[in-house]
Amino acid sequence: MEELLVFVNIILAVILVIIILLQRSEGGALGLGVSQDNFTSARSMGTFLTKLTSVVAALFIICSITIVAISRDELRETQSVLEKEEEENSNLPQIPKSK
């Protein structure tokens, strides 16, 4: 299950990069030197690529959090070194103690 989620996460990351690179650059360095033409295009942020970017980014984040939760549960199932040593010793024949 974890391997499948990692694979899906990698695919989502690649799709996210491609979608971001396909979008037109707004430029203007955080709004500096914005002309009237750039202002009208900046207001129309509800384009298909922008919405698709937010959906893929949300899926990427959810998938990443799920991977962390699954791997954390697997870590909790492991035993400490002392517990493993006790289990290994309990399977060995015991030497009788002398009086």
Jmol script that loads the backbone (N, CA, C; Angstrom):
load data "model"
ATOM      1  N   MET A   1       0.823  -1.193   0.000  1.00  0.00           N
ATOM      2  CA  MET A   1       0.000   0.000   0.000  1.00  0.00           C
ATOM      3  C   MET A   1       0.866   1.255   0.000  1.00  0.00           C
ATOM      4  N   GLU A   2       1.912   1.217   0.825  1.00  0.00           N
ATOM      5  CA  GLU A   2       2.775   2.390   0.915  1.00  0.00           C
ATOM      6  C   GLU A   2       3.495   2.628  -0.406  1.00  0.00           C
ATOM      7  N   GLU A   3       3.905   1.551  -1.081  1.00  0.00           N
ATOM      8  CA  GLU A   3       4.599   1.697  -2.358  1.00  0.00           C
ATOM      9  C   GLU A   3       3.687   2.326  -3.402  1.00  0.00           C
ATOM     10  N   LEU A   4       2.411   1.952  -3.383  1.00  0.00           N
ATOM     11  CA  LEU A   4       1.445   2.524  -4.320  1.00  0.00           C
ATOM     12  C   LEU A   4       1.260   4.015  -4.065  1.00  0.00           C
ATOM     13  N   LEU A   5       1.160   4.392  -2.792  1.00  0.00           N
ATOM     14  CA  LEU A   5       1.005   5.810  -2.461  1.00  0.00           C
ATOM     15  C   LEU A   5       2.242   6.622  -2.830  1.00  0.00           C
ATOM     16  N   VAL A   6       3.426   6.042  -2.661  1.00  0.00           N
ATOM     17  CA  VAL A   6       4.647   6.746  -3.061  1.00  0.00           C
ATOM     18  C   VAL A   6       4.659   6.945  -4.573  1.00  0.00           C
ATOM     19  N   PHE A   7       4.242   5.912  -5.317  1.00  0.00           N
ATOM     20  CA  PHE A   7       4.177   6.024  -6.769  1.00  0.00           C
ATOM     21  C   PHE A   7       3.176   7.104  -7.197  1.00  0.00           C
ATOM     22  N   VAL A   8       1.993   7.117  -6.572  1.00  0.00           N
ATOM     23  CA  VAL A   8       0.988   8.132  -6.877  1.00  0.00           C
ATOM     24  C   VAL A   8       1.506   9.519  -6.522  1.00  0.00           C
ATOM     25  N   ASN A   9       2.227   9.629  -5.422  1.00  0.00           N
ATOM     26  CA  ASN A   9       2.775  10.908  -4.994  1.00  0.00           C
ATOM     27  C   ASN A   9       3.803  11.437  -6.001  1.00  0.00           C
ATOM     28  N   ILE A  10       4.628  10.546  -6.537  1.00  0.00           N
ATOM     29  CA  ILE A  10       5.614  10.957  -7.545  1.00  0.00           C
ATOM     30  C   ILE A  10       4.911  11.415  -8.814  1.00  0.00           C
ATOM     31  N   ILE A  11       3.882  10.678  -9.226  1.00  0.00           N
ATOM     32  CA  ILE A  11       3.124  11.065 -10.417  1.00  0.00           C
ATOM     33  C   ILE A  11       2.455  12.428 -10.212  1.00  0.00           C
ATOM     34  N   LEU A  12       1.874  12.648  -9.034  1.00  0.00           N
ATOM     35  CA  LEU A  12       1.251  13.940  -8.737  1.00  0.00           C
ATOM     36  C   LEU A  12       2.270  15.070  -8.747  1.00  0.00           C
ATOM     37  N   ALA A  13       3.471  14.804  -8.248  1.00  0.00           N
ATOM     38  CA  ALA A  13       4.515  15.830  -8.250  1.00  0.00           C
ATOM     39  C   ALA A  13       4.912  16.199  -9.675  1.00  0.00           C
ATOM     40  N   VAL A  14       5.050  15.197 -10.537  1.00  0.00           N
ATOM     41  CA  VAL A  14       5.416  15.469 -11.936  1.00  0.00           C
ATOM     42  C   VAL A  14       4.301  16.248 -12.629  1.00  0.00           C
ATOM     43  N   ILE A  15       3.049  15.844 -12.405  1.00  0.00           N
ATOM     44  CA  ILE A  15       1.919  16.559 -13.010  1.00  0.00           C
ATOM     45  C   ILE A  15       1.867  17.994 -12.508  1.00  0.00           C
ATOM     46  N   LEU A  16       2.119  18.189 -11.216  1.00  0.00           N
ATOM     47  CA  LEU A  16       2.093  19.531 -10.639  1.00  0.00           C
ATOM     48  C   LEU A  16       3.164  20.421 -11.256  1.00  0.00           C
ATOM     49  N   VAL A  17       4.350  19.877 -11.459  1.00  0.00           N
ATOM     50  CA  VAL A  17       5.422  20.661 -12.083  1.00  0.00           C
ATOM     51  C   VAL A  17       5.049  21.027 -13.516  1.00  0.00           C
ATOM     52  N   ILE A  18       4.499  20.082 -14.248  1.00  0.00           N
ATOM     53  CA  ILE A  18       4.128  20.347 -15.637  1.00  0.00           C
ATOM     54  C   ILE A  18       3.030  21.408 -15.714  1.00  0.00           C
ATOM     55  N   ILE A  19       2.030  21.308 -14.847  1.00  0.00           N
ATOM     56  CA  ILE A  19       0.943  22.293 -14.855  1.00  0.00           C
ATOM     57  C   ILE A  19       1.462  23.683 -14.522  1.00  0.00           C
ATOM     58  N   ILE A  20       2.359  23.767 -13.553  1.00  0.00           N
ATOM     59  CA  ILE A  20       2.904  25.065 -13.174  1.00  0.00           C
ATOM     60  C   ILE A  20       3.731  25.661 -14.315  1.00  0.00           C
ATOM     61  N   LEU A  21       4.488  24.810 -15.006  1.00  0.00           N
ATOM     62  CA  LEU A  21       5.289  25.314 -16.118  1.00  0.00           C
ATOM     63  C   LEU A  21       4.434  25.722 -17.313  1.00  0.00           C
ATOM     64  N   LEU A  22       3.256  25.142 -17.451  1.00  0.00           N
ATOM     65  CA  LEU A  22       2.368  25.505 -18.558  1.00  0.00           C
ATOM     66  C   LEU A  22       1.683  26.849 -18.352  1.00  0.00           C
ATOM     67  N   GLN A  23       1.573  27.286 -17.123  1.00  0.00           N
ATOM     68  CA  GLN A  23       0.878  28.547 -16.853  1.00  0.00           C
ATOM     69  C   GLN A  23       1.692  29.733 -17.330  1.00  0.00           C
ATOM     70  N   ARG A  24       0.952  30.754 -17.743  1.00  0.00           N
ATOM     71  CA  ARG A  24       1.599  31.971 -18.219  1.00  0.00           C
ATOM     72  C   ARG A  24       2.119  32.771 -17.031  1.00  0.00           C
ATOM     73  N   SER A  25       3.339  33.246 -17.170  1.00  0.00           N
ATOM     74  CA  SER A  25       3.942  34.020 -16.088  1.00  0.00           C
ATOM     75  C   SER A  25       3.269  35.379 -15.996  1.00  0.00           C
ATOM     76  N   GLU A  26       2.881  35.764 -14.797  1.00  0.00           N
ATOM     77  CA  GLU A  26       2.259  37.059 -14.586  1.00  0.00           C
ATOM     78  C   GLU A  26       3.301  38.159 -14.524  1.00  0.00           C
ATOM     79  N   GLY A  27       4.514  37.799 -14.095  1.00  0.00           N
ATOM     80  CA  GLY A  27       5.595  38.780 -14.037  1.00  0.00           C
ATOM     81  C   GLY A  27       5.303  39.877 -13.031  1.00  0.00           C
ATOM     82  N   GLY A  28       6.052  40.930 -13.103  1.00  0.00           N
ATOM     83  CA  GLY A  28       5.803  42.078 -12.258  1.00  0.00           C
ATOM     84  C   GLY A  28       6.450  42.001 -10.896  1.00  0.00           C
ATOM     85  N   ALA A  29       7.103  40.941 -10.562  1.00  0.00           N
ATOM     86  CA  ALA A  29       7.831  40.799  -9.310  1.00  0.00           C
ATOM     87  C   ALA A  29       7.008  41.271  -8.120  1.00  0.00           C
ATOM     88  N   LEU A  30       6.015  40.515  -7.764  1.00  0.00           N
ATOM     89  CA  LEU A  30       5.139  40.789  -6.621  1.00  0.00           C
ATOM     90  C   LEU A  30       4.331  42.079  -6.793  1.00  0.00           C
ATOM     91  N   GLY A  31       3.947  42.363  -8.014  1.00  0.00           N
ATOM     92  CA  GLY A  31       3.072  43.502  -8.248  1.00  0.00           C
ATOM     93  C   GLY A  31       3.792  44.795  -8.550  1.00  0.00           C
ATOM     94  N   LEU A  32       5.089  44.806  -8.627  1.00  0.00           N
ATOM     95  CA  LEU A  32       5.826  46.021  -8.936  1.00  0.00           C
ATOM     96  C   LEU A  32       5.751  46.289 -10.432  1.00  0.00           C
ATOM     97  N   GLY A  33       5.419  47.501 -10.802  1.00  0.00           N
ATOM     98  CA  GLY A  33       5.377  47.874 -12.208  1.00  0.00           C
ATOM     99  C   GLY A  33       4.245  47.223 -12.965  1.00  0.00           C
ATOM    100  N   VAL A  34       3.084  47.126 -12.356  1.00  0.00           N
ATOM    101  CA  VAL A  34       1.944  46.505 -13.010  1.00  0.00           C
ATOM    102  C   VAL A  34       1.283  47.509 -13.925  1.00  0.00           C
ATOM    103  N   SER A  35       1.132  47.132 -15.174  1.00  0.00           N
ATOM    104  CA  SER A  35       0.426  48.003 -16.107  1.00  0.00           C
ATOM    105  C   SER A  35      -1.045  47.621 -16.126  1.00  0.00           C
ATOM    106  N   GLN A  36      -1.838  48.375 -16.874  1.00  0.00           N
ATOM    107  CA  GLN A  36      -3.269  48.097 -16.930  1.00  0.00           C
ATOM    108  C   GLN A  36      -3.551  46.735 -17.566  1.00  0.00           C
ATOM    109  N   ASP A  37      -2.744  46.335 -18.555  1.00  0.00           N
ATOM    110  CA  ASP A  37      -2.952  45.040 -19.205  1.00  0.00           C
ATOM    111  C   ASP A  37      -2.697  43.891 -18.241  1.00  0.00           C
ATOM    112  N   ASN A  38      -1.634  43.996 -17.472  1.00  0.00           N
ATOM    113  CA  ASN A  38      -1.329  42.939 -16.510  1.00  0.00           C
ATOM    114  C   ASN A  38      -2.360  42.886 -15.389  1.00  0.00           C
ATOM    115  N   PHE A  39      -2.930  44.022 -15.045  1.00  0.00           N
ATOM    116  CA  PHE A  39      -3.911  44.054 -13.963  1.00  0.00           C
ATOM    117  C   PHE A  39      -5.172  43.293 -14.350  1.00  0.00           C
ATOM    118  N   THR A  40      -5.609  43.460 -15.584  1.00  0.00           N
ATOM    119  CA  THR A  40      -6.823  42.753 -16.000  1.00  0.00           C
ATOM    120  C   THR A  40      -6.578  41.255 -16.095  1.00  0.00           C
ATOM    121  N   SER A  41      -5.382  40.843 -16.522  1.00  0.00           N
ATOM    122  CA  SER A  41      -5.106  39.409 -16.588  1.00  0.00           C
ATOM    123  C   SER A  41      -4.897  38.823 -15.198  1.00  0.00           C
ATOM    124  N   ALA A  42      -4.418  39.636 -14.257  1.00  0.00           N
ATOM    125  CA  ALA A  42      -4.213  39.158 -12.890  1.00  0.00           C
ATOM    126  C   ALA A  42      -5.548  38.940 -12.184  1.00  0.00           C
ATOM    127  N   ARG A  43      -6.574  39.686 -12.581  1.00  0.00           N
ATOM    128  CA  ARG A  43      -7.881  39.524 -11.935  1.00  0.00           C
ATOM    129  C   ARG A  43      -8.598  38.278 -12.412  1.00  0.00           C
ATOM    130  N   SER A  44      -8.219  37.776 -13.565  1.00  0.00           N
ATOM    131  CA  SER A  44      -8.886  36.573 -14.075  1.00  0.00           C
ATOM    132  C   SER A  44      -8.097  35.327 -13.672  1.00  0.00           C
ATOM    133  N   MET A  45      -7.979  35.116 -12.366  1.00  0.00           N
ATOM    134  CA  MET A  45      -7.191  33.997 -11.851  1.00  0.00           C
ATOM    135  C   MET A  45      -7.979  32.700 -11.833  1.00  0.00           C
ATOM    136  N   GLY A  46      -9.236  32.742 -12.172  1.00  0.00           N
ATOM    137  CA  GLY A  46     -10.066  31.549 -12.116  1.00  0.00           C
ATOM    138  C   GLY A  46      -9.976  30.706 -13.372  1.00  0.00           C
ATOM    139  N   THR A  47      -8.823  30.630 -13.984  1.00  0.00           N
ATOM    140  CA  THR A  47      -8.665  29.840 -15.198  1.00  0.00           C
ATOM    141  C   THR A  47      -8.605  28.354 -14.869  1.00  0.00           C
ATOM    142  N   PHE A  48      -8.682  27.566 -15.907  1.00  0.00           N
ATOM    143  CA  PHE A  48      -8.672  26.111 -15.738  1.00  0.00           C
ATOM    144  C   PHE A  48      -7.357  25.621 -15.133  1.00  0.00           C
ATOM    145  N   LEU A  49      -6.224  26.146 -15.611  1.00  0.00           N
ATOM    146  CA  LEU A  49      -4.936  25.685 -15.099  1.00  0.00           C
ATOM    147  C   LEU A  49      -4.737  26.053 -13.633  1.00  0.00           C
ATOM    148  N   THR A  50      -5.245  27.206 -13.235  1.00  0.00           N
ATOM    149  CA  THR A  50      -5.109  27.615 -11.835  1.00  0.00           C
ATOM    150  C   THR A  50      -5.916  26.702 -10.923  1.00  0.00           C
ATOM    151  N   LYS A  51      -7.144  26.386 -11.352  1.00  0.00           N
ATOM    152  CA  LYS A  51      -7.968  25.485 -10.545  1.00  0.00           C
ATOM    153  C   LYS A  51      -7.376  24.080 -10.531  1.00  0.00           C
ATOM    154  N   LEU A  52      -6.867  23.639 -11.677  1.00  0.00           N
ATOM    155  CA  LEU A  52      -6.258  22.319 -11.742  1.00  0.00           C
ATOM    156  C   LEU A  52      -5.008  22.246 -10.858  1.00  0.00           C
ATOM    157  N   THR A  53      -4.247  23.338 -10.810  1.00  0.00           N
ATOM    158  CA  THR A  53      -3.063  23.389  -9.951  1.00  0.00           C
ATOM    159  C   THR A  53      -3.443  23.232  -8.491  1.00  0.00           C
ATOM    160  N   SER A  54      -4.515  23.917  -8.068  1.00  0.00           N
ATOM    161  CA  SER A  54      -4.912  23.795  -6.666  1.00  0.00           C
ATOM    162  C   SER A  54      -5.429  22.404  -6.334  1.00  0.00           C
ATOM    163  N   VAL A  55      -6.130  21.774  -7.260  1.00  0.00           N
ATOM    164  CA  VAL A  55      -6.636  20.426  -7.001  1.00  0.00           C
ATOM    165  C   VAL A  55      -5.481  19.431  -6.909  1.00  0.00           C
ATOM    166  N   VAL A  56      -4.541  19.502  -7.850  1.00  0.00           N
ATOM    167  CA  VAL A  56      -3.402  18.567  -7.834  1.00  0.00           C
ATOM    168  C   VAL A  56      -2.522  18.821  -6.611  1.00  0.00           C
ATOM    169  N   ALA A  57      -2.341  20.081  -6.231  1.00  0.00           N
ATOM    170  CA  ALA A  57      -1.542  20.393  -5.039  1.00  0.00           C
ATOM    171  C   ALA A  57      -2.214  19.842  -3.780  1.00  0.00           C
ATOM    172  N   ALA A  58      -3.526  19.960  -3.699  1.00  0.00           N
ATOM    173  CA  ALA A  58      -4.247  19.418  -2.538  1.00  0.00           C
ATOM    174  C   ALA A  58      -4.118  17.898  -2.490  1.00  0.00           C
ATOM    175  N   LEU A  59      -4.257  17.237  -3.634  1.00  0.00           N
ATOM    176  CA  LEU A  59      -4.088  15.781  -3.677  1.00  0.00           C
ATOM    177  C   LEU A  59      -2.671  15.373  -3.283  1.00  0.00           C
ATOM    178  N   PHE A  60      -1.683  16.146  -3.728  1.00  0.00           N
ATOM    179  CA  PHE A  60      -0.285  15.869  -3.384  1.00  0.00           C
ATOM    180  C   PHE A  60      -0.073  15.962  -1.879  1.00  0.00           C
ATOM    181  N   ILE A  61      -0.623  16.991  -1.261  1.00  0.00           N
ATOM    182  CA  ILE A  61      -0.459  17.179   0.182  1.00  0.00           C
ATOM    183  C   ILE A  61      -1.171  16.070   0.957  1.00  0.00           C
ATOM    184  N   ILE A  62      -2.386  15.726   0.533  1.00  0.00           N
ATOM    185  CA  ILE A  62      -3.125  14.654   1.205  1.00  0.00           C
ATOM    186  C   ILE A  62      -2.388  13.326   1.081  1.00  0.00           C
ATOM    187  N   CYS A  63      -1.850  13.058  -0.108  1.00  0.00           N
ATOM    188  CA  CYS A  63      -1.108  11.816  -0.323  1.00  0.00           C
ATOM    189  C   CYS A  63       0.163  11.786   0.537  1.00  0.00           C
ATOM    190  N   SER A  64       0.844  12.915   0.635  1.00  0.00           N
ATOM    191  CA  SER A  64       2.054  12.983   1.455  1.00  0.00           C
ATOM    192  C   SER A  64       1.751  12.740   2.926  1.00  0.00           C
ATOM    193  N   ILE A  65       0.683  13.345   3.422  1.00  0.00           N
ATOM    194  CA  ILE A  65       0.305  13.156   4.822  1.00  0.00           C
ATOM    195  C   ILE A  65      -0.096  11.706   5.081  1.00  0.00           C
ATOM    196  N   THR A  66      -0.776  11.089   4.114  1.00  0.00           N
ATOM    197  CA  THR A  66      -1.169   9.689   4.256  1.00  0.00           C
ATOM    198  C   THR A  66       0.052   8.775   4.308  1.00  0.00           C
ATOM    199  N   ILE A  67       1.047   9.055   3.494  1.00  0.00           N
ATOM    200  CA  ILE A  67       2.286   8.262   3.505  1.00  0.00           C
ATOM    201  C   ILE A  67       2.968   8.362   4.864  1.00  0.00           C
ATOM    202  N   VAL A  68       3.020   9.566   5.403  1.00  0.00           N
ATOM    203  CA  VAL A  68       3.642   9.748   6.718  1.00  0.00           C
ATOM    204  C   VAL A  68       2.865   8.993   7.791  1.00  0.00           C
ATOM    205  N   ALA A  69       1.542   9.044   7.733  1.00  0.00           N
ATOM    206  CA  ALA A  69       0.724   8.360   8.738  1.00  0.00           C
ATOM    207  C   ALA A  69       0.912   6.847   8.655  1.00  0.00           C
ATOM    208  N   ILE A  70       0.971   6.316   7.448  1.00  0.00           N
ATOM    209  CA  ILE A  70       1.153   4.870   7.288  1.00  0.00           C
ATOM    210  C   ILE A  70       2.538   4.441   7.774  1.00  0.00           C
ATOM    211  N   SER A  71       3.562   5.189   7.410  1.00  0.00           N
ATOM    212  CA  SER A  71       4.910   4.811   7.837  1.00  0.00           C
ATOM    213  C   SER A  71       5.073   4.971   9.344  1.00  0.00           C
ATOM    214  N   ARG A  72       4.381   5.906   9.934  1.00  0.00           N
ATOM    215  CA  ARG A  72       4.444   6.094  11.385  1.00  0.00           C
ATOM    216  C   ARG A  72       3.804   4.914  12.109  1.00  0.00           C
ATOM    217  N   ASP A  73       2.691   4.403  11.574  1.00  0.00           N
ATOM    218  CA  ASP A  73       2.048   3.228  12.168  1.00  0.00           C
ATOM    219  C   ASP A  73       2.956   2.009  12.082  1.00  0.00           C
ATOM    220  N   GLU A  74       3.684   1.867  10.984  1.00  0.00           N
ATOM    221  CA  GLU A  74       4.604   0.743  10.847  1.00  0.00           C
ATOM    222  C   GLU A  74       5.752   0.851  11.843  1.00  0.00           C
ATOM    223  N   LEU A  75       6.177   2.053  12.150  1.00  0.00           N
ATOM    224  CA  LEU A  75       7.258   2.227  13.127  1.00  0.00           C
ATOM    225  C   LEU A  75       6.783   1.867  14.534  1.00  0.00           C
ATOM    226  N   ARG A  76       5.532   2.112  14.828  1.00  0.00           N
ATOM    227  CA  ARG A  76       5.011   1.798  16.161  1.00  0.00           C
ATOM    228  C   ARG A  76       4.916   0.295  16.387  1.00  0.00           C
ATOM    229  N   GLU A  77       4.769  -0.465  15.321  1.00  0.00           N
ATOM    230  CA  GLU A  77       4.650  -1.906  15.461  1.00  0.00           C
ATOM    231  C   GLU A  77       5.987  -2.569  15.787  1.00  0.00           C
ATOM    232  N   THR A  78       7.083  -1.910  15.541  1.00  0.00           N
ATOM    233  CA  THR A  78       8.378  -2.513  15.818  1.00  0.00           C
ATOM    234  C   THR A  78       8.619  -2.533  17.319  1.00  0.00           C
ATOM    235  N   GLN A  79       9.443  -3.462  17.720  1.00  0.00           N
ATOM    236  CA  GLN A  79       9.752  -3.607  19.129  1.00  0.00           C
ATOM    237  C   GLN A  79      11.108  -2.977  19.417  1.00  0.00           C
ATOM    238  N   SER A  80      11.332  -2.740  20.673  1.00  0.00           N
ATOM    239  CA  SER A  80      12.634  -2.233  21.055  1.00  0.00           C
ATOM    240  C   SER A  80      13.649  -3.371  20.992  1.00  0.00           C
ATOM    241  N   VAL A  81      14.909  -3.026  21.046  1.00  0.00           N
ATOM    242  CA  VAL A  81      15.976  -4.015  20.968  1.00  0.00           C
ATOM    243  C   VAL A  81      15.905  -4.970  22.154  1.00  0.00           C
ATOM    244  N   LEU A  82      15.585  -4.462  23.325  1.00  0.00           N
ATOM    245  CA  LEU A  82      15.509  -5.314  24.520  1.00  0.00           C
ATOM    246  C   LEU A  82      14.367  -6.315  24.416  1.00  0.00           C
ATOM    247  N   GLU A  83      13.220  -5.886  23.877  1.00  0.00           N
ATOM    248  CA  GLU A  83      12.093  -6.810  23.724  1.00  0.00           C
ATOM    249  C   GLU A  83      12.419  -7.912  22.725  1.00  0.00           C
ATOM    250  N   LYS A  84      13.106  -7.557  21.662  1.00  0.00           N
ATOM    251  CA  LYS A  84      13.510  -8.567  20.675  1.00  0.00           C
ATOM    252  C   LYS A  84      14.500  -9.554  21.291  1.00  0.00           C
ATOM    253  N   GLU A  85      15.409  -9.061  22.098  1.00  0.00           N
ATOM    254  CA  GLU A  85      16.401  -9.914  22.752  1.00  0.00           C
ATOM    255  C   GLU A  85      15.729 -10.877  23.710  1.00  0.00           C
ATOM    256  N   GLU A  86      14.728 -10.413  24.456  1.00  0.00           N
ATOM    257  CA  GLU A  86      14.010 -11.284  25.382  1.00  0.00           C
ATOM    258  C   GLU A  86      13.259 -12.382  24.643  1.00  0.00           C
ATOM    259  N   GLU A  87      12.659 -12.028  23.485  1.00  0.00           N
ATOM    260  CA  GLU A  87      11.951 -13.038  22.708  1.00  0.00           C
ATOM    261  C   GLU A  87      12.915 -14.080  22.158  1.00  0.00           C
ATOM    262  N   GLU A  88      14.066 -13.649  21.708  1.00  0.00           N
ATOM    263  CA  GLU A  88      15.052 -14.593  21.179  1.00  0.00           C
ATOM    264  C   GLU A  88      15.568 -15.511  22.279  1.00  0.00           C
ATOM    265  N   ASN A  89      15.791 -14.970  23.459  1.00  0.00           N
ATOM    266  CA  ASN A  89      16.286 -15.772  24.573  1.00  0.00           C
ATOM    267  C   ASN A  89      15.225 -16.730  25.108  1.00  0.00           C
ATOM    268  N   SER A  90      13.968 -16.366  24.995  1.00  0.00           N
ATOM    269  CA  SER A  90      12.921 -17.257  25.508  1.00  0.00           C
ATOM    270  C   SER A  90      12.776 -18.504  24.636  1.00  0.00           C
ATOM    271  N   ASN A  91      13.193 -18.447  23.399  1.00  0.00           N
ATOM    272  CA  ASN A  91      13.113 -19.602  22.504  1.00  0.00           C
ATOM    273  C   ASN A  91      14.281 -20.566  22.715  1.00  0.00           C
ATOM    274  N   LEU A  92      15.338 -20.122  23.341  1.00  0.00           N
ATOM    275  CA  LEU A  92      16.499 -20.972  23.584  1.00  0.00           C
ATOM    276  C   LEU A  92      16.248 -21.843  24.813  1.00  0.00           C
ATOM    277  N   PRO A  93      16.843 -23.022  24.836  1.00  0.00           N
ATOM    278  CA  PRO A  93      16.695 -23.845  26.052  1.00  0.00           C
ATOM    279  C   PRO A  93      17.407 -23.181  27.225  1.00  0.00           C
ATOM    280  N   GLN A  94      16.777 -23.249  28.363  1.00  0.00           N
ATOM    281  CA  GLN A  94      17.316 -22.607  29.557  1.00  0.00           C
ATOM    282  C   GLN A  94      18.254 -23.559  30.289  1.00  0.00           C
ATOM    283  N   ILE A  95      19.338 -22.997  30.803  1.00  0.00           N
ATOM    284  CA  ILE A  95      20.287 -23.770  31.609  1.00  0.00           C
ATOM    285  C   ILE A  95      19.778 -23.783  33.034  1.00  0.00           C
ATOM    286  N   PRO A  96      19.667 -24.966  33.630  1.00  0.00           N
ATOM    287  CA  PRO A  96      19.176 -25.019  35.011  1.00  0.00           C
ATOM    288  C   PRO A  96      20.161 -24.350  35.943  1.00  0.00           C
ATOM    289  N   LYS A  97      19.640 -23.650  36.911  1.00  0.00           N
ATOM    290  CA  LYS A  97      20.473 -22.950  37.876  1.00  0.00           C
ATOM    291  C   LYS A  97      20.886 -23.929  38.966  1.00  0.00           C
ATOM    292  N   SER A  98      22.155 -23.879  39.368  1.00  0.00           N
ATOM    293  CA  SER A  98      22.650 -24.755  40.437  1.00  0.00           C
ATOM    294  C   SER A  98      22.411 -24.105  41.793  1.00  0.00           C
ATOM    295  N   LYS A  99      22.242 -24.954  42.803  1.00  0.00           N
ATOM    296  CA  LYS A  99      21.971 -24.450  44.149  1.00  0.00           C
ATOM    297  C   LYS A  99      23.220 -24.286  44.939  1.00  0.00           C
TER     298      LYS A  99
END
end "model"
wireframe off; spacefill off
backbone 0.3
color backbone group
